[in-house]
Amino acid sequence: MERIIVGKEVTVNSVYFNNKKDLETFPKEMEFEGETYMFLNNGWRYLVHKGQEVVRVFSVTDGKADFRLKLDPSESHWTLLDIKPLAHA
């Protein structure tokens, strides 16, 4: 299935911390276009360097689709980059 490019700010209702020492934030639940998505696992986290800034990109799944989310450097806004529906969903 093809990725659907979104590029819209979303609300992440719930997060959890993967590393107690560094308090690495991971999305747990997201709202997008009136729907709530619960993520099954922490997926992958990528650090992307843009000059002096470090942007965090997360790849997570709800079991029906894969989502890529970006957490802005100020850690106050989440952007849904894209969605890829899973073939078996």
ABEGO torsion letter per residue (X at the ends): XBBBBAGBBBBBABBBBABAAAGBBBBABBBBGGBBBBBABAEBBBBBBBEABBBBBBBBBAGABBBBBBBBAAGABBBBABBBBBAAX
